Amino acid sequence: MSWPYHFIDVSDDQKHERRVLLDRYGICAQLSVLVPILGFQLYRLAIWVSSARSRAKTAYSEVPGSPMLKYRRPSTSRTLGRKWRSASWYLSDEFVPSWGRRGRLIGAGIWTAWLLFLCVHKTGDDYMHITKRFGEVAASQFPFHYMLSMKSFASPVAFLLHSSHEDLMPYHQISGRIIWVLLVQHGSWYLNSFIQRGILLQILTSNRAVILGMIAITFMNIIASSSLAIVRKWNYRAFFLVHVVLGISLPILLFFHASHMRIYMVEALAIFIIDVIARKLNTITGFATITKVPNTKLLKINLLLPESKLARFQAAAGQHVYLNIPHESTPPRTSNPSIHDLLYNPFTVAEVSDSSITLVVRSLKGPTSKALDMLSTSSKSRPPINIEGPYGASKKFPNLANYDRILLVGGGVGATFVLPIYRDVRDQLETEGKSPENVHLVWSMRSRYEAAWLSANTDDSLEKHANVQLYYTRTALDDHRDEIAPEDGSIELFDNMSLVQGNTEMPSGRHERPDLGKIVDDVFRLGFEETVAILVCGPTKLASDLRKHVGAWVGQGREVFWHDESFGL
């Protein structure tokens, strides 16, 4: 079969018709993003209606394991519910490690197929039409792509999908790859046309639109290459700087590359500017007290904030902020413009008081932690620090206290996320007059020294809680060894549950690795009708193993809320 596309001489009327079709399909591609959003809203409505009807049919609160519940288990609705939960769990698993969730990959495949259909539909055998269509459809995706990256409260997608920017970031990455594929096709087909016509060198040296287009595609290739996991792990800040600088440059280049792309590029730049303004409005400068914790590499940062700002931090446990060091706090001999102008490091909110928030940072090799370490020893007693936030998916969690059992698992510094939630849920249950004994906390760490700061809080020590299990993966004989810093040089976060300088007492725990299978089985086997919430933060292997054990129970029809928290690269 011969190649279906050919170079065709077209009249002015035919060019106008081609232009109309290009604009029409570009608008269609852009507005198509409303379909999955609307579908999600209908899904939420269906869930709400189903839950309301279920509650209306319940005449009384049945006891788990009662004859009535056993009688209702085989019902059609319950069978469908179990199958739906199993299917949802399957789709939220990774297809291949580090490739992403099955559901996301399937969604990406469907969306790519739809955009490719829009690229070829009604192009006939006109080579230049399909070439231009690839560019038009790719450009139409830029506004939504930038919208998916919005961190601020101004994000309409986060609002409509009841999500946080952490939840939307994987879709931003998928969208970027799809746009890259379409633009590469657009550029490759154009280059081929120049080669076929024998004008490649001439057009690349004299045509401004083509030169700008080639620069834009080069930038896209650099962004795509620097976004690879291996690059991000090697140097995350290089990836971040490349992503920001070239990401801002792309819409500007494409604006001047082709006039029909301008509306999309203006929309993308407007979204970027709105997000920047909203983030600035969400940033506050606090005067910090930075002190070193003796015998560790930890820095304790206490920031005074106004009461109006603190209310947002008190609204949910497990939130984080982005910390930025302003010019007036940059260490001596820092270049100008400073690298700190572009660095916004995420830190878990360790503690919220009536007047301040507390962060505890491990000082390593990164520029931010180095600067903070220098500030802790400088003569400037209270340097100003910029704080943006709070952020985090925890604001979108269902009420965990409504679940029959809650399991919180932290690995190493992952306890910075689960420990505040553990305390918060227990306090809520006790306030409501309910027993907090169904809240379980498991914390696995390298050495007992990693939990030394916990023993100082004698009023609410974790050792007093029967459902708290601490595990030390190194043997007791190895505890005297110096602590080894993470290989990736990242800044680690600690929750300041109770940190007292000079306290050398260590909390007790088991010198072994936790048996996650037994821990999960002990939580689930107590009641088939019980709902369970499981939150984990820690190494990828820990979360992966835990999910496998939980998945066995989901396969039996158990209702589970699952959340894996990480700032992963």
BELGI-V920120 format. One record per pair of residues at least 12 apart in sequence whose C-alpha atoms are under 8 Angstrom apart, sorted by the first residue. I is the first residue (numbers start at 1). GAP is how many residues later the second one is. Records with the same first field share a line. If there is no record, write none. Layout:
I->GAP ; GAP
//
This chain:
4->121
5->119 ; 120 ; 121 ; 122
6->119 ; 120 ; 121
7->119 ; 120 ; 121
8->118 ; 119 ; 120
18->111
22->110 ; 111 ; 114
23->113 ; 237
25->93 ; 94 ; 108 ; 111 ; 112
26->107 ; 110 ; 111 ; 113 ; 114
27->113
29->86 ; 89 ; 108 ; 111 ; 112
30->107 ; 110 ; 111 ; 114
33->111
37->123 ; 124
40->121
41->119 ; 120
64->463 ; 464 ; 465 ; 466
65->462 ; 463 ; 464
81->476
82->473 ; 474 ; 475 ; 476 ; 477
83->474
85->469 ; 472 ; 473 ; 474
86->468 ; 469 ; 471
89->462 ; 465
90->12
91->12 ; 13
92->12
104->67
108->66
112->66
115->22
118->19
119->14 ; 15 ; 18
120->13
128->62
131->54 ; 55 ; 58 ; 59
132->54
133->53
134->48 ; 49 ; 51 ; 52
135->47 ; 48 ; 51
136->124 ; 125
137->45
138->41 ; 42 ; 44 ; 45
139->40 ; 122 ; 125 ; 126
140->121 ; 124
141->34 ; 38 ; 123
142->37 ; 122 ; 123 ; 126
143->121 ; 122 ; 124 ; 125 ; 126 ; 128
144->124
145->27 ; 30 ; 31
146->26 ; 122 ; 125 ; 126
147->121 ; 124 ; 125
148->17 ; 20 ; 21 ; 23 ; 24
149->16 ; 19 ; 20 ; 23
150->15 ; 122 ; 125
151->13 ; 14 ; 124 ; 128
152->123 ; 126 ; 127 ; 130
153->125 ; 126
154->120 ; 121 ; 124
155->120
162->234
163->230 ; 233
164->227 ; 228 ; 229 ; 232
165->227 ; 228
166->226 ; 227
167->226
177->47
180->40 ; 41 ; 44
183->34
184->33
187->26 ; 27 ; 30
208->49
209->47 ; 48 ; 49
210->47
212->41 ; 42 ; 44 ; 45
213->40 ; 41 ; 44
215->38
216->34 ; 37 ; 38
219->27 ; 31
220->30
223->19 ; 20 ; 23 ; 24
226->13 ; 16 ; 17
227->12 ; 16
229->340
232->337
233->255 ; 336
234->254
236->333
237->106
241->101
248->21
251->14 ; 15 ; 17 ; 18
252->13
279->109
280->108
282->106 ; 107
283->103 ; 104 ; 105 ; 106
284->102 ; 103 ; 104
285->99 ; 100 ; 101 ; 102
286->17 ; 18 ; 19 ; 98 ; 99 ; 100 ; 101
287->16 ; 17 ; 95 ; 96 ; 97 ; 98
288->13 ; 14 ; 15 ; 16 ; 94 ; 95 ; 96 ; 97
289->12 ; 13 ; 14 ; 87 ; 92 ; 93 ; 94
290->12 ; 82 ; 85 ; 86 ; 92
291->85
292->81 ; 84
293->208 ; 209
294->207 ; 208
297->65 ; 66 ; 67
298->62 ; 63 ; 64 ; 65
299->61 ; 62 ; 63 ; 64 ; 73 ; 74 ; 77
300->58 ; 59 ; 60 ; 61
301->57 ; 58 ; 59 ; 60
302->54 ; 55 ; 56 ; 57
303->53 ; 54 ; 55
304->51 ; 52 ; 53
305->50 ; 51 ; 52
306->49 ; 50
307->47 ; 48
310->42 ; 44 ; 45 ; 46 ; 47
312->78
313->39 ; 77
314->38
315->80
316->78 ; 79
317->77 ; 103 ; 104 ; 107
318->30 ; 31 ; 74 ; 76 ; 98 ; 99 ; 100 ; 102 ; 103
319->29 ; 30 ; 71 ; 72 ; 73 ; 74 ; 75 ; 76 ; 98
320->26 ; 27 ; 28 ; 29 ; 69 ; 70 ; 71 ; 72
321->24 ; 25 ; 26 ; 27 ; 28 ; 66 ; 67 ; 68 ; 69 ; 70
322->22 ; 23 ; 24 ; 25 ; 65 ; 66 ; 67 ; 68
323->21 ; 22 ; 23 ; 24 ; 62 ; 63 ; 64 ; 65
324->16 ; 17 ; 19 ; 20 ; 21 ; 61 ; 62 ; 63
325->15 ; 16 ; 43 ; 59 ; 60 ; 61
326->14 ; 15 ; 58 ; 59 ; 60
327->14
328->55 ; 56
329->46 ; 54 ; 55 ; 56
330->41
331->40 ; 43 ; 44
340->27 ; 28
343->25
345->23
347->12 ; 14 ; 146
348->68 ; 69 ; 145 ; 146 ; 147
349->146
350->66 ; 70 ; 144 ; 145 ; 146 ; 147
351->144 ; 145 ; 146
358->138
359->134 ; 135 ; 136 ; 137
360->133 ; 134 ; 135 ; 136
361->130 ; 131 ; 132 ; 133
362->129 ; 130 ; 131 ; 132
363->128
364->121 ; 125 ; 126 ; 127
365->124 ; 125
366->123 ; 124 ; 125
369->122
400->25 ; 133
401->24 ; 27 ; 28
403->127 ; 128 ; 129 ; 130
404->34 ; 126 ; 127 ; 128
405->33 ; 34 ; 35 ; 118 ; 125 ; 126 ; 127 ; 128
406->32 ; 33 ; 34 ; 126 ; 127 ; 128
407->32 ; 33 ; 34 ; 35 ; 116 ; 125 ; 126 ; 127 ; 128
408->14 ; 31 ; 32 ; 33 ; 34 ; 126 ; 127 ; 128
409->32 ; 33 ; 34 ; 35 ; 125 ; 126 ; 127 ; 128 ; 129
410->31 ; 32 ; 33 ; 34 ; 126 ; 127 ; 128
411->32 ; 33 ; 34 ; 126 ; 127 ; 128 ; 131
412->31 ; 32 ; 33 ; 34 ; 38 ; 126 ; 127
413->32 ; 79 ; 80 ; 81 ; 125
414->122 ; 123 ; 124 ; 125
415->28 ; 79 ; 80 ; 122 ; 123
416->77 ; 78 ; 79
417->78 ; 120 ; 148
418->23 ; 117 ; 118 ; 119
419->22 ; 76 ; 78
420->75 ; 77
422->17 ; 19
425->14
426->13
437->29 ; 30
438->29
439->28
440->27 ; 28
441->26 ; 27 ; 28
442->26 ; 27 ; 28 ; 29
443->25 ; 26 ; 27 ; 28
444->26 ; 27 ; 28 ; 29 ; 69 ; 70
445->25 ; 26 ; 27 ; 28
446->26 ; 27 ; 28
447->25 ; 26 ; 27 ; 28 ; 32
448->24 ; 31 ; 58 ; 59 ; 60 ; 61
449->30 ; 57
451->55 ; 56
452->51 ; 52 ; 53 ; 54 ; 55
453->43 ; 44 ; 45 ; 46 ; 47 ; 50 ; 53
454->43 ; 44 ; 45 ; 52 ; 53
455->43 ; 50 ; 51 ; 52
456->42 ; 43 ; 44 ; 47 ; 49
457->40 ; 41 ; 42
463->44 ; 45
469->40
470->38 ; 39 ; 40
471->38 ; 39 ; 40 ; 41 ; 42 ; 43
472->37 ; 38 ; 39 ; 40 ; 41
473->38 ; 39 ; 40
474->37 ; 38
475->36 ; 37
476->35
516->29 ; 30 ; 33
517->29 ; 32
520->26 ; 29 ; 30
524->29
528->30
529->29
530->28 ; 29
531->27 ; 28 ; 29
532->27 ; 28 ; 29
533->27 ; 28 ; 29
534->26 ; 27 ; 28 ; 29
535->27 ; 28 ; 29 ; 30
536->27 ; 28 ; 29
537->27 ; 28 ; 29
538->27 ; 28
543->21
//
